[in-house]
Amino acid sequence: MENQTSFIFEVSEVTLSYKNVVPPDQRVKINGSVRAYELLLENWAEDTIELKEEFKILLLNRAHKVLGISVISSGGVSGTLVDPKLVFITALKTLASGIILTHNHPSGNRQPSQADIQLTRKLVASGKLLELPIIDHIILTTTGYFSFADEGLI
């Protein structure tokens, strides 16, 4: 009896691509929380901002110009789950140099919850390891915002 061992390994190929369709000279520069809030509010769906909680990231290059906005999760009235791996894989894929975290509070309450504070700390610590800083975390509502950076929480 002939002993034939045949090993066939099928492995998925991993490809990375990212194309920014906005020319560098036309990208919005974020120079503070007010500008970030204005941009986020312009790009948030009016019909869901007071309906359900969503978590997004604003991806910035080294000059703090916006590379893009990415939805990380969409939840219910009182919360949404955020997977840190999705935050950082998105940022790494775009070669971002900084991240602004953001989510809305459908209730209109701008104050961060304990869960918001804990998540921010976790993502800030992870960002330091990857040399990909979390610049701010903005909680937005239709009537205003809360900036973790402005309040000294980052």
C-alpha positions as a Markdown table, in Angstrom:
| # | Residue | x | y | z |
|---|---|---|---|---|
| 1 | Met | 0.0 | 0.0 | 0.0 |
| 2 | Glu | 1.4 | 3.3 | -1.1 |
| 3 | Asn | 1.3 | 6.0 | 1.5 |
| 4 | Gln | 0.4 | 9.2 | -0.2 |
| 5 | Thr | -0.1 | 12.2 | 1.9 |
| 6 | Ser | -1.4 | 15.2 | 0.1 |
| 7 | Phe | -1.8 | 18.5 | 1.8 |
| 8 | Ile | -3.8 | 21.2 | 0.1 |
| 9 | Phe | -4.1 | 24.4 | 1.9 |
| 10 | Glu | -6.5 | 27.0 | 0.7 |
| 11 | Val | -5.9 | 30.4 | 2.0 |
| 12 | Ser | -7.8 | 33.6 | 1.3 |
| 13 | Glu | -5.7 | 36.4 | -0.1 |
| 14 | Val | -5.7 | 39.6 | 1.8 |
| 15 | Thr | -5.8 | 42.8 | -0.2 |
| 16 | Leu | -5.8 | 46.3 | 1.1 |
| 17 | Ser | -7.0 | 49.3 | -0.8 |
| 18 | Tyr | -8.2 | 52.8 | -0.1 |
| 19 | Lys | -9.0 | 55.5 | -2.5 |
| 20 | Asn | -9.6 | 59.1 | -1.4 |
| 21 | Val | -11.8 | 60.8 | -4.0 |
| 22 | Val | -11.3 | 64.2 | -2.5 |
| 23 | Pro | -8.1 | 66.0 | -3.7 |
| 24 | Pro | -5.7 | 67.0 | -0.9 |
| 25 | Asp | -6.3 | 70.7 | -1.5 |
| 26 | Gln | -10.0 | 70.3 | -1.1 |
| 27 | Arg | -10.0 | 68.3 | 2.2 |
| 28 | Val | -11.6 | 69.9 | 5.2 |
| 29 | Lys | -9.1 | 70.8 | 8.0 |
| 30 | Ile | -10.2 | 70.2 | 11.6 |
| 31 | Asn | -8.8 | 72.9 | 13.8 |
| 32 | Gly | -10.9 | 72.2 | 16.9 |
| 33 | Ser | -14.1 | 70.7 | 18.3 |
| 34 | Val | -16.4 | 73.3 | 16.8 |
| 35 | Arg | -15.3 | 72.6 | 13.2 |
| 36 | Ala | -15.5 | 68.8 | 13.9 |
| 37 | Tyr | -19.0 | 69.2 | 15.3 |
| 38 | Glu | -20.2 | 71.3 | 12.3 |
| 39 | Leu | -18.8 | 68.7 | 9.8 |
| 40 | Leu | -20.3 | 65.8 | 11.7 |
| 41 | Leu | -23.7 | 67.4 | 12.0 |
| 42 | Glu | -23.7 | 68.2 | 8.2 |
| 43 | Asn | -22.9 | 64.5 | 7.5 |
| 44 | Trp | -25.3 | 62.9 | 10.1 |
| 45 | Ala | -28.7 | 61.7 | 8.8 |
| 46 | Glu | -31.3 | 64.1 | 10.1 |
| 47 | Asp | -33.9 | 61.4 | 10.3 |
| 48 | Thr | -31.9 | 59.2 | 12.6 |
| 49 | Ile | -29.9 | 61.5 | 14.9 |
| 50 | Glu | -32.7 | 61.6 | 17.4 |
| 51 | Leu | -33.9 | 58.1 | 16.7 |
| 52 | Lys | -31.0 | 55.7 | 17.3 |
| 53 | Glu | -27.4 | 55.8 | 18.5 |
| 54 | Glu | -24.6 | 55.6 | 16.0 |
| 55 | Phe | -20.8 | 55.5 | 16.5 |
| 56 | Lys | -18.6 | 56.9 | 13.8 |
| 57 | Ile | -15.0 | 57.9 | 13.4 |
| 58 | Leu | -13.5 | 60.9 | 11.7 |
| 59 | Leu | -10.2 | 59.9 | 10.1 |
| 60 | Leu | -7.5 | 62.6 | 9.8 |
| 61 | Asn | -4.1 | 62.9 | 8.1 |
| 62 | Arg | -1.1 | 64.4 | 9.7 |
| 63 | Ala | -2.3 | 67.9 | 8.8 |
| 64 | His | -5.6 | 67.2 | 10.5 |
| 65 | Lys | -7.4 | 67.2 | 7.1 |
| 66 | Val | -10.3 | 64.8 | 6.8 |
| 67 | Leu | -9.7 | 61.5 | 5.0 |
| 68 | Gly | -13.2 | 60.3 | 5.6 |
| 69 | Ile | -16.0 | 59.5 | 8.0 |
| 70 | Ser | -16.8 | 55.8 | 8.8 |
| 71 | Val | -19.8 | 54.3 | 10.5 |
| 72 | Ile | -18.5 | 51.8 | 13.1 |
| 73 | Ser | -21.8 | 50.7 | 14.6 |
| 74 | Ser | -25.5 | 51.5 | 14.7 |
| 75 | Gly | -27.6 | 50.6 | 17.7 |
| 76 | Gly | -30.8 | 51.4 | 19.5 |
| 77 | Val | -32.3 | 54.3 | 21.4 |
| 78 | Ser | -29.9 | 54.0 | 24.4 |
| 79 | Gly | -26.7 | 52.6 | 23.0 |
| 80 | Thr | -24.5 | 50.9 | 20.4 |
| 81 | Leu | -21.7 | 48.4 | 20.7 |
| 82 | Val | -18.3 | 49.4 | 19.5 |
| 83 | Asp | -15.7 | 46.9 | 18.5 |
| 84 | Pro | -12.2 | 48.5 | 18.9 |
| 85 | Lys | -10.9 | 46.2 | 16.1 |
| 86 | Leu | -13.2 | 47.9 | 13.6 |
| 87 | Val | -12.1 | 51.3 | 14.7 |
| 88 | Phe | -8.4 | 50.6 | 14.2 |
| 89 | Ile | -8.6 | 48.5 | 11.1 |
| 90 | Thr | -10.5 | 51.3 | 9.4 |
| 91 | Ala | -8.0 | 53.9 | 10.5 |
| 92 | Leu | -5.0 | 51.7 | 9.6 |
| 93 | Lys | -6.5 | 50.9 | 6.1 |
| 94 | Thr | -6.8 | 54.6 | 5.4 |
| 95 | Leu | -3.3 | 55.4 | 6.8 |
| 96 | Ala | -4.9 | 57.9 | 9.1 |
| 97 | Ser | -2.6 | 59.7 | 11.5 |
| 98 | Gly | -5.4 | 60.6 | 14.0 |
| 99 | Ile | -8.9 | 59.7 | 14.9 |
| 100 | Ile | -11.9 | 61.6 | 16.3 |
| 101 | Leu | -14.4 | 59.3 | 17.8 |
| 102 | Thr | -18.0 | 60.5 | 17.7 |
| 103 | His | -21.5 | 59.2 | 18.6 |
| 104 | Asn | -24.9 | 60.8 | 19.0 |
| 105 | His | -27.2 | 60.7 | 22.0 |
| 106 | Pro | -30.8 | 60.5 | 20.7 |
| 107 | Ser | -32.0 | 61.8 | 24.1 |
| 108 | Gly | -30.3 | 65.1 | 23.5 |
| 109 | Asn | -28.2 | 64.7 | 26.7 |
| 110 | Arg | -24.7 | 65.8 | 25.9 |
| 111 | Gln | -23.0 | 64.4 | 29.0 |
| 112 | Pro | -21.0 | 61.2 | 28.6 |
| 113 | Ser | -22.1 | 58.1 | 30.4 |
| 114 | Gln | -19.7 | 55.9 | 32.4 |
| 115 | Ala | -19.7 | 53.5 | 29.4 |
| 116 | Asp | -18.7 | 56.4 | 27.1 |
| 117 | Ile | -15.8 | 57.3 | 29.4 |
| 118 | Gln | -14.6 | 53.7 | 29.7 |
| 119 | Leu | -14.7 | 53.1 | 26.0 |
| 120 | Thr | -12.8 | 56.3 | 25.3 |
| 121 | Arg | -10.1 | 55.4 | 27.8 |
| 122 | Lys | -9.8 | 51.9 | 26.2 |
| 123 | Leu | -9.5 | 53.3 | 22.7 |
| 124 | Val | -7.0 | 56.1 | 23.8 |
| 125 | Ala | -4.8 | 53.4 | 25.3 |
| 126 | Ser | -5.0 | 51.2 | 22.2 |
| 127 | Gly | -4.3 | 54.2 | 20.0 |
| 128 | Lys | -1.1 | 54.9 | 21.9 |
| 129 | Leu | 0.1 | 51.4 | 21.3 |
| 130 | Leu | -0.5 | 51.8 | 17.6 |
| 131 | Glu | 0.9 | 55.3 | 17.5 |
| 132 | Leu | -2.5 | 56.3 | 16.2 |
| 133 | Pro | -3.8 | 59.0 | 18.6 |
| 134 | Ile | -7.4 | 59.5 | 19.5 |
| 135 | Ile | -7.6 | 63.3 | 19.2 |
| 136 | Asp | -11.1 | 63.8 | 20.6 |
| 137 | His | -14.4 | 62.0 | 21.3 |
| 138 | Ile | -17.4 | 64.1 | 20.5 |
| 139 | Ile | -20.9 | 63.4 | 21.7 |
| 140 | Leu | -23.3 | 65.2 | 19.4 |
| 141 | Thr | -26.9 | 66.2 | 19.5 |
| 142 | Thr | -29.0 | 68.5 | 17.3 |
| 143 | Thr | -28.5 | 71.3 | 19.8 |
| 144 | Gly | -24.8 | 71.0 | 20.7 |
| 145 | Tyr | -22.0 | 68.7 | 21.6 |
| 146 | Phe | -19.6 | 67.5 | 24.3 |
| 147 | Ser | -15.9 | 67.3 | 23.6 |
| 148 | Phe | -13.7 | 65.0 | 25.7 |
| 149 | Ala | -10.6 | 66.9 | 24.6 |
| 150 | Asp | -12.1 | 70.3 | 25.5 |
| 151 | Glu | -13.1 | 69.0 | 28.9 |
| 152 | Gly | -9.6 | 67.5 | 29.6 |
| 153 | Leu | -10.8 | 63.9 | 29.4 |
| 154 | Ile | -8.3 | 62.9 | 26.7 |
